[in-house]
């Protein structure tokens, strides 16, 4: 039995898409006709896509939805249902076509005799390598439901952390963009019209006003070129920093930046530690867990340090010494790892270390946002004050000239 992605017309002539399982394409077409639909195209899920359709193996599942699916899967297994029955329940509960197609394909592979870890391993875009390795360990130990619960906790915590950071950074970004637009609008549209009156009067303008006029003229003459240069520079920078050498140098530089470097270090350390904790706690061998954990580290310098630590551990070095060797990971992490290794509670200490890093990350992010807001207000106030003074000074001079006469 295989899974097939179909496109069909219903009784009202509307195009429908979905996934059905059947022994042959003919059987699936017959099933569609019995449902009152006219099949247009049919694609076996493990085959290459045709007519612009996307292969399910390349489809992604949003982290928030993946956490919900994982939690529901664990609950169904804990209730005594088989893997096939649990997957069928997930398929029936899901209203998302993309998720239904992936789960149907996984269920078909499981029914063909593949293990759950092997089945989801064919869909790396939807399920991270962490899932495949942890589920394989859960299958070996018979603790699949417990592993799924831990995976659900991990996905929920990671999603929540990233959402909090994004929400915290949205306001400063919006404030910066609005400030730039306001200042640019004042200098290119408002100021020239106001200052034109003073220029026509023939009076000598103050230095501040002349400077503002020069800036305004420069932006009017070169503003579009500056914008184009910024866009081209951004594109060129992205192309350059995609190369391994420049990208590694940039990531090393970011880690050395005040405040921002600490935030990047906390974020990557917490993600790595939590991943390593869940995999080691699920029974995954340490070297395999370290290999998967290094892939969730976004900073290239820290990822290379993690990969080197894996090599050192494979040669007999303890994990805490291997992590300490690079000097890129926080000392608290290596200390807690050392404690976990000596007490035999490595996964527990890694989990605690991840929580500590997340708490520090949230605190640093809050401080950064708290400092940024008043700083932007002061900068904006200073710029507006300069513009207002540049406009008012000629008016004061004109009044003095009138009274003098």
MARDRENLO-849483 format. One record per residue (C-alpha): residue number from 0; x, z, y. Coordinates in steps of 0.001 Angstrom, whole numbers, plus 500000, padded with zeros to 6 digits. Each point is the difference from the previous one (the first is absolute). Layout:
N
<pos:NUM; east:X; up:Z; north:Y>
...
//
This chain:
405
<pos:0; east:500000; up:500000; north:500000>
<pos:1; east:501296; up:499073; north:503455>
<pos:2; east:499035; up:500489; north:503624>
<pos:3; east:498892; up:497073; north:502147>
<pos:4; east:499546; up:499756; north:503744>
<pos:5; east:497023; up:497817; north:500841>
<pos:6; east:498412; up:498291; north:502983>
<pos:7; east:496331; up:499112; north:499600>
<pos:8; east:496776; up:499224; north:501854>
<pos:9; east:497092; up:502411; north:499646>
<pos:10; east:496311; up:499071; north:499957>
<pos:11; east:499918; up:499937; north:503827>
<pos:12; east:502996; up:497676; north:500243>
<pos:13; east:502415; up:502681; north:501192>
<pos:14; east:503592; up:500008; north:498772>
<pos:15; east:500857; up:503013; north:497834>
<pos:16; east:503368; up:501134; north:498717>
<pos:17; east:500829; up:502515; north:497322>
<pos:18; east:501660; up:500699; north:496679>
<pos:19; east:498546; up:499884; north:496490>
<pos:20; east:501529; up:500599; north:496599>
<pos:21; east:499418; up:497714; north:497049>
<pos:22; east:501618; up:498437; north:496956>
<pos:23; east:500080; up:496480; north:501468>
<pos:24; east:499318; up:498279; north:503326>
<pos:25; east:496934; up:498389; north:498438>
<pos:26; east:498568; up:503417; north:499134>
<pos:27; east:500557; up:501215; north:503576>
<pos:28; east:498289; up:496910; north:501429>
<pos:29; east:497066; up:500610; north:497679>
<pos:30; east:499829; up:503629; north:501164>
<pos:31; east:499851; up:498796; north:503613>
<pos:32; east:497200; up:497547; north:499212>
<pos:33; east:498052; up:502763; north:498266>
<pos:34; east:500269; up:501988; north:503234>
<pos:35; east:498471; up:497075; north:501898>
<pos:36; east:503255; up:498811; north:501564>
<pos:37; east:501640; up:496582; north:500011>
<pos:38; east:503774; up:500278; north:499322>
<pos:39; east:502251; up:498071; north:502395>
<pos:40; east:503477; up:501092; north:498894>
<pos:41; east:501487; up:502301; north:497406>
<pos:42; east:503550; up:501323; north:499855>
<pos:43; east:501564; up:502129; north:497299>
<pos:44; east:501429; up:503007; north:501804>
<pos:45; east:503449; up:499737; north:498438>
<pos:46; east:500259; up:496311; north:500888>
<pos:47; east:501244; up:498530; north:503253>
<pos:48; east:497364; up:499666; north:502695>
<pos:49; east:498437; up:496657; north:500834>
<pos:50; east:498083; up:498576; north:502961>
<pos:51; east:501455; up:502547; north:502432>
<pos:52; east:498859; up:503059; north:498057>
<pos:53; east:502286; up:503026; north:500016>
<pos:54; east:501309; up:501348; north:496742>
<pos:55; east:498775; up:503527; north:499261>
<pos:56; east:503553; up:500951; north:499072>
<pos:57; east:500925; up:499460; north:503671>
<pos:58; east:497108; up:501949; north:501446>
<pos:59; east:500578; up:503378; north:501607>
<pos:60; east:497900; up:503135; north:499924>
<pos:61; east:500030; up:502060; north:503227>
<pos:62; east:501610; up:503433; north:499425>
<pos:63; east:496836; up:501892; north:500985>
<pos:64; east:497909; up:498070; north:497460>
<pos:65; east:502726; up:500318; north:497377>
<pos:66; east:499876; up:503788; north:500413>
<pos:67; east:496216; up:500003; north:499464>
<pos:68; east:500269; up:497786; north:496914>
<pos:69; east:502756; up:502165; north:498539>
<pos:70; east:497996; up:503187; north:500572>
<pos:71; east:496891; up:498495; north:498393>
<pos:72; east:502050; up:498701; north:497070>
<pos:73; east:501449; up:503468; north:499373>
<pos:74; east:496522; up:501562; north:500151>
<pos:75; east:498566; up:497530; north:497483>
<pos:76; east:502890; up:500531; north:497581>
<pos:77; east:499682; up:503782; north:500334>
<pos:78; east:496304; up:499643; north:499101>
<pos:79; east:500987; up:498568; north:496620>
<pos:80; east:499523; up:496274; north:500632>
<pos:81; east:502441; up:497487; north:498572>
<pos:82; east:502234; up:497902; north:502240>
<pos:83; east:497772; up:496936; north:499490>
<pos:84; east:496844; up:501971; north:500799>
<pos:85; east:501621; up:501570; north:503049>
<pos:86; east:501091; up:496613; north:501317>
<pos:87; east:496494; up:498646; north:499413>
<pos:88; east:498608; up:502904; north:502016>
<pos:89; east:502427; up:499291; north:502844>
<pos:90; east:499017; up:496331; north:499996>
<pos:91; east:496301; up:500846; north:500204>
<pos:92; east:500555; up:502498; north:502844>
<pos:93; east:502147; up:497685; north:502118>
<pos:94; east:498318; up:497731; north:502534>
<pos:95; east:503276; up:498350; north:501027>
<pos:96; east:500399; up:496576; north:498387>
<pos:97; east:503797; up:500131; north:500114>
<pos:98; east:500161; up:503399; north:498303>
<pos:99; east:497396; up:499000; north:497402>
<pos:100; east:502013; up:496912; north:499077>
<pos:101; east:503211; up:502004; north:499560>
<pos:102; east:498342; up:502759; north:497959>
<pos:103; east:498180; up:497449; north:497839>
<pos:104; east:503289; up:498251; north:499294>
<pos:105; east:501669; up:503309; north:499111>
<pos:106; east:497100; up:500916; north:497697>
<pos:107; east:500210; up:496622; north:498256>
<pos:108; east:503725; up:500505; north:499381>
<pos:109; east:499399; up:503505; north:498638>
<pos:110; east:497306; up:498654; north:497663>
<pos:111; east:502498; up:497400; north:498778>
<pos:112; east:502276; up:502824; north:498863>
<pos:113; east:502307; up:500620; north:502938>
<pos:114; east:500595; up:503524; north:501224>
<pos:115; east:498668; up:501006; north:503414>
<pos:116; east:503502; up:500164; north:501480>
<pos:117; east:500792; up:496506; north:498676>
<pos:118; east:496725; up:498626; north:501369>
<pos:119; east:500461; up:501324; north:503537>
<pos:120; east:503657; up:498955; north:499858>
<pos:121; east:498779; up:496403; north:500181>
<pos:122; east:498516; up:500753; north:503442>
<pos:123; east:502935; up:501399; north:502026>
<pos:124; east:498358; up:499147; north:503318>
<pos:125; east:497019; up:502225; north:499191>
<pos:126; east:501748; up:502833; north:498140>
<pos:127; east:503421; up:501325; north:501134>
<pos:128; east:502789; up:500378; north:497448>
<pos:129; east:499394; up:503749; north:500311>
<pos:130; east:496649; up:499485; north:498251>
<pos:131; east:501416; up:497981; north:497142>
<pos:132; east:502817; up:502446; north:499226>
<pos:133; east:497828; up:503118; north:500371>
<pos:134; east:497156; up:498613; north:497885>
<pos:135; east:502456; up:498969; north:497297>
<pos:136; east:501316; up:503565; north:499910>
<pos:137; east:496419; up:501310; north:499935>
<pos:138; east:499179; up:497755; north:497045>
<pos:139; east:503053; up:501256; north:498134>
<pos:140; east:499173; up:503673; north:500604>
<pos:141; east:496203; up:499715; north:499681>
<pos:142; east:499472; up:501313; north:503551>
<pos:143; east:498636; up:496839; north:501560>
<pos:144; east:497168; up:501750; north:501865>
<pos:145; east:502411; up:502560; north:501501>
<pos:146; east:502391; up:497256; north:501062>
<pos:147; east:497138; up:498130; north:501679>
<pos:148; east:499007; up:503164; north:501872>
<pos:149; east:503547; up:500364; north:501313>
<pos:150; east:500115; up:496327; north:500945>
<pos:151; east:496730; up:500428; north:501903>
<pos:152; east:501430; up:503026; north:501852>
<pos:153; east:503152; up:498049; north:500823>
<pos:154; east:498137; up:496941; north:501302>
<pos:155; east:497595; up:502115; north:502062>
<pos:156; east:502809; up:502057; north:501549>
<pos:157; east:502080; up:496926; north:500813>
<pos:158; east:497030; up:498155; north:501500>
<pos:159; east:498965; up:503016; north:502078>
<pos:160; east:503532; up:500500; north:501323>
<pos:161; east:500408; up:496386; north:501060>
<pos:162; east:496542; up:499979; north:501593>
<pos:163; east:500844; up:503098; north:502052>
<pos:164; east:503227; up:498441; north:501227>
<pos:165; east:498256; up:496751; north:500933>
<pos:166; east:497271; up:501854; north:501893>
<pos:167; east:502609; up:502076; north:501830>
<pos:168; east:501920; up:496888; north:501063>
<pos:169; east:497029; up:497853; north:501017>
<pos:170; east:499386; up:501844; north:503289>
<pos:171; east:503595; up:499747; north:501309>
<pos:172; east:500102; up:496299; north:499141>
<pos:173; east:496696; up:499323; north:501776>
<pos:174; east:501119; up:502070; north:503003>
<pos:175; east:503269; up:498057; north:500246>
<pos:176; east:498299; up:496598; north:499778>
<pos:177; east:497392; up:500951; north:502609>
<pos:178; east:502701; up:501343; north:502337>
<pos:179; east:502018; up:496782; north:499750>
<pos:180; east:496903; up:497863; north:500624>
<pos:181; east:498970; up:502070; north:503042>
<pos:182; east:503441; up:499909; north:501619>
<pos:183; east:500382; up:496278; north:499291>
<pos:184; east:496551; up:499317; north:501456>
<pos:185; east:500765; up:501983; north:503143>
<pos:186; east:503328; up:498276; north:500590>
<pos:187; east:498861; up:496446; north:499273>
<pos:188; east:496479; up:499926; north:501462>
<pos:189; east:499193; up:502962; north:502264>
<pos:190; east:503285; up:500570; north:501824>
<pos:191; east:500603; up:496364; north:501099>
<pos:192; east:496578; up:499813; north:501677>
<pos:193; east:500458; up:503291; north:501843>
<pos:194; east:503576; up:499374; north:501093>
<pos:195; east:499175; up:496492; north:501218>
<pos:196; east:498182; up:501549; north:502958>
<pos:197; east:503125; up:501852; north:501122>
<pos:198; east:502216; up:496942; north:499607>
<pos:199; east:497676; up:497963; north:502242>
<pos:200; east:500190; up:502693; north:502693>
<pos:201; east:503736; up:499348; north:500320>
<pos:202; east:500960; up:503684; north:499921>
<pos:203; east:503159; up:501205; north:498286>
<pos:204; east:499051; up:501406; north:496615>
<pos:205; east:501523; up:503212; north:498571>
<pos:206; east:502625; up:499719; north:497277>
<pos:207; east:497616; up:501363; north:497349>
<pos:208; east:497380; up:497384; north:500859>
<pos:209; east:502560; up:497172; north:499951>
<pos:210; east:501212; up:501183; north:496607>
<pos:211; east:496471; up:500040; north:498615>
<pos:212; east:499372; up:496509; north:501376>
<pos:213; east:503187; up:498797; north:498290>
<pos:214; east:498861; up:501468; north:496677>
<pos:215; east:496552; up:498477; north:500453>
<pos:216; east:501449; up:496563; north:500799>
<pos:217; east:502324; up:500236; north:497012>
<pos:218; east:497126; up:500822; north:497622>
<pos:219; east:497870; up:497188; north:501410>
<pos:220; east:502811; up:497481; north:499618>
<pos:221; east:501456; up:501164; north:496699>
<pos:222; east:497261; up:502107; north:498402>
<pos:223; east:498924; up:497388; north:497449>
<pos:224; east:503610; up:499233; north:499135>
<pos:225; east:500716; up:503703; north:499516>
<pos:226; east:496967; up:500304; north:497721>
<pos:227; east:501132; up:496953; north:498030>
<pos:228; east:503530; up:501432; north:499718>
<pos:229; east:498593; up:503300; north:498700>
<pos:230; east:497916; up:498178; north:497380>
<pos:231; east:502912; up:497805; north:498897>
<pos:232; east:502333; up:503005; north:499982>
<pos:233; east:497563; up:501924; north:497823>
<pos:234; east:499699; up:497116; north:497536>
<pos:235; east:503773; up:499482; north:499919>
<pos:236; east:500611; up:503724; north:499501>
<pos:237; east:497580; up:500092; north:497084>
<pos:238; east:501777; up:497046; north:498393>
<pos:239; east:503422; up:501560; north:500517>
<pos:240; east:499032; up:503452; north:498765>
<pos:241; east:498469; up:498577; north:496844>
<pos:242; east:503543; up:499326; north:498824>
<pos:243; east:501415; up:502863; north:497866>
<pos:244; east:503074; up:500653; north:502174>
<pos:245; east:498332; up:500232; north:503434>
<pos:246; east:496995; up:501787; north:498488>
<pos:247; east:502218; up:502668; north:498428>
<pos:248; east:501880; up:500485; north:503288>
<pos:249; east:496710; up:500331; north:501901>
<pos:250; east:498631; up:502566; north:497534>
<pos:251; east:503208; up:502044; north:500241>
<pos:252; east:499686; up:499882; north:503803>
<pos:253; east:496352; up:501127; north:499850>
<pos:254; east:500981; up:503049; north:497939>
<pos:255; east:502532; up:500973; north:502688>
<pos:256; east:497492; up:499715; north:502844>
<pos:257; east:498932; up:503326; north:501500>
<pos:258; east:496551; up:501155; north:498961>
<pos:259; east:498923; up:496614; north:498569>
<pos:260; east:502718; up:500237; north:497344>
<pos:261; east:498651; up:503370; north:498879>
<pos:262; east:496470; up:498601; north:499731>
<pos:263; east:501174; up:497041; north:497893>
<pos:264; east:502072; up:502322; north:497816>
<pos:265; east:497080; up:502406; north:499462>
<pos:266; east:497580; up:497198; north:499152>
<pos:267; east:502247; up:498304; north:497448>
<pos:268; east:501144; up:503279; north:498473>
<pos:269; east:496452; up:501294; north:499526>
<pos:270; east:498866; up:496745; north:498357>
<pos:271; east:503027; up:499893; north:497708>
<pos:272; east:499766; up:503677; north:499026>
<pos:273; east:496279; up:499821; north:499251>
<pos:274; east:500460; up:496860; north:497902>
<pos:275; east:502866; up:501561; north:498076>
<pos:276; east:497966; up:503181; north:499513>
<pos:277; east:496971; up:498292; north:498502>
<pos:278; east:502084; up:497800; north:497706>
<pos:279; east:502241; up:502774; north:498712>
<pos:280; east:496953; up:502233; north:499576>
<pos:281; east:498292; up:497269; north:497978>
<pos:282; east:502891; up:499835; north:497556>
<pos:283; east:501763; up:496905; north:501347>
<pos:284; east:503785; up:500106; north:499369>
<pos:285; east:501910; up:501000; north:503130>
<pos:286; east:501938; up:496739; north:500346>
<pos:287; east:496817; up:497933; north:499723>
<pos:288; east:498268; up:502315; north:502472>
<pos:289; east:502880; up:499620; north:502467>
<pos:290; east:499895; up:496203; north:499665>
<pos:291; east:496297; up:499940; north:500862>
<pos:292; east:500412; up:502609; north:502754>
<pos:293; east:502671; up:497960; north:501757>
<pos:294; east:497552; up:497099; north:500340>
<pos:295; east:497565; up:502040; north:502114>
<pos:296; east:502741; up:500785; north:502547>
<pos:297; east:499601; up:497587; north:502928>
<pos:298; east:503264; up:500819; north:501753>
<pos:299; east:502633; up:497774; north:498391>
<pos:300; east:502858; up:502453; north:500579>
<pos:301; east:498113; up:502818; north:498268>
<pos:302; east:498892; up:497645; north:497216>
<pos:303; east:503586; up:499024; north:499279>
<pos:304; east:500961; up:503676; north:500035>
<pos:305; east:497251; up:500693; north:497456>
<pos:306; east:501156; up:497130; north:497790>
<pos:307; east:503579; up:501275; north:500152>
<pos:308; east:498759; up:503496; north:499144>
<pos:309; east:498301; up:498531; north:496921>
<pos:310; east:503311; up:498477; north:498911>
<pos:311; east:501771; up:503332; north:500544>
<pos:312; east:497362; up:501895; north:498000>
<pos:313; east:500369; up:497454; north:497198>
<pos:314; east:503722; up:500787; north:499948>
<pos:315; east:499336; up:503724; north:499610>
<pos:316; east:499731; up:501346; north:503551>
<pos:317; east:497174; up:502414; north:500804>
<pos:318; east:497127; up:498666; north:502110>
<pos:319; east:500580; up:502363; north:502922>
<pos:320; east:503697; up:499075; north:500251>
<pos:321; east:499188; up:496304; north:499737>
<pos:322; east:497489; up:500259; north:502857>
<pos:323; east:502321; up:502170; north:502096>
<pos:324; east:502827; up:497474; north:499609>
<pos:325; east:498443; up:497456; north:502388>
<pos:326; east:499287; up:502595; north:502756>
<pos:327; east:496839; up:498057; north:500841>
<pos:328; east:497481; up:502345; north:498417>
<pos:329; east:499011; up:503321; north:501643>
<pos:330; east:502001; up:503020; north:498764>
<pos:331; east:496767; up:501815; north:499140>
<pos:332; east:499164; up:497287; north:497465>
<pos:333; east:503317; up:500296; north:498184>
<pos:334; east:499759; up:503802; north:500003>
<pos:335; east:496511; up:499956; north:498495>
<pos:336; east:501045; up:497369; north:497447>
<pos:337; east:502925; up:502225; north:498987>
<pos:338; east:497580; up:502907; north:499586>
<pos:339; east:497656; up:497843; north:497935>
<pos:340; east:502785; up:498786; north:497737>
<pos:341; east:501263; up:503522; north:499334>
<pos:342; east:496516; up:501407; north:499341>
<pos:343; east:498627; up:497042; north:498046>
<pos:344; east:497228; up:499433; north:502589>
<pos:345; east:501309; up:496840; north:501628>
<pos:346; east:496606; up:498339; north:500464>
<pos:347; east:498569; up:503137; north:501626>
<pos:348; east:502905; up:500359; north:502436>
<pos:349; east:499875; up:496293; north:500851>
<pos:350; east:496290; up:500346; north:500757>
<pos:351; east:500677; up:502966; north:502292>
<pos:352; east:502839; up:498151; north:501689>
<pos:353; east:497723; up:497010; north:500638>
<pos:354; east:497422; up:502301; north:501570>
<pos:355; east:502639; up:501577; north:502245>
<pos:356; east:501180; up:496564; north:501136>
<pos:357; east:496417; up:498926; north:500726>
<pos:358; east:499384; up:503147; north:502050>
<pos:359; east:503168; up:499356; north:502007>
<pos:360; east:498995; up:496366; north:500442>
<pos:361; east:496584; up:500908; north:501391>
<pos:362; east:501559; up:502605; north:502306>
<pos:363; east:502601; up:497551; north:501328>
<pos:364; east:497378; up:497282; north:500481>
<pos:365; east:497756; up:502404; north:501915>
<pos:366; east:502911; up:501048; north:502224>
<pos:367; east:500953; up:496381; north:500661>
<pos:368; east:496440; up:499045; north:500946>
<pos:369; east:499647; up:503170; north:502091>
<pos:370; east:503167; up:499164; north:501954>
<pos:371; east:499248; up:496304; north:500292>
<pos:372; east:496592; up:500402; north:501645>
<pos:373; east:501088; up:502020; north:503080>
<pos:374; east:503199; up:497956; north:500251>
<pos:375; east:498006; up:496745; north:500175>
<pos:376; east:497643; up:501533; north:502566>
<pos:377; east:502979; up:501030; north:502159>
<pos:378; east:501611; up:496562; north:499715>
<pos:379; east:496728; up:498247; north:500809>
<pos:380; east:499409; up:502360; north:502912>
<pos:381; east:503491; up:499351; north:501366>
<pos:382; east:499588; up:496219; north:499764>
<pos:383; east:496584; up:500063; north:501668>
<pos:384; east:501379; up:502340; north:502698>
<pos:385; east:502810; up:497554; north:500759>
<pos:386; east:497522; up:497105; north:500231>
<pos:387; east:497672; up:501978; north:502271>
<pos:388; east:502881; up:501072; north:502261>
<pos:389; east:501255; up:496419; north:500166>
<pos:390; east:496563; up:498976; north:501281>
<pos:391; east:499427; up:502959; north:502329>
<pos:392; east:503405; up:500039; north:501726>
<pos:393; east:499412; up:496700; north:501862>
<pos:394; east:496580; up:501318; north:501068>
<pos:395; east:501612; up:503127; north:501443>
<pos:396; east:502608; up:497870; north:501792>
<pos:397; east:497254; up:497768; north:501392>
<pos:398; east:498063; up:503020; north:501302>
<pos:399; east:503120; up:501373; north:501675>
<pos:400; east:500581; up:496613; north:501637>
<pos:401; east:496421; up:499893; north:501327>
<pos:402; east:500176; up:503539; north:501408>
<pos:403; east:503381; up:499244; north:501574>
<pos:404; east:498410; up:497176; north:501956>
//
